[in-house]
């Protein structure tokens, strides 16, 4: 096996592990996957790896999973945005009911 083949096999195995767990993977695991994938690709570039036809075919197979991975990343992004919006709403409601006055202040009822 060539060095390029080792890198490609590692990328392929890593990608398949994530694809098989896609329905239960959380954002931390997805971020770790993206970091590992980026590191492998950068190492290939740094080592000046040239791909043979077999490696190129495997890379094309890997690229077929990209849209599935992008969809999952979008779902995780939307979940995070929803959570942040909910937290903002909670904060606004909490601030509306919190006391912004001095504890020893006086209130006068002007209706009478």
Beta strands, then each sheet from edge to edge (+ up, - down):
end
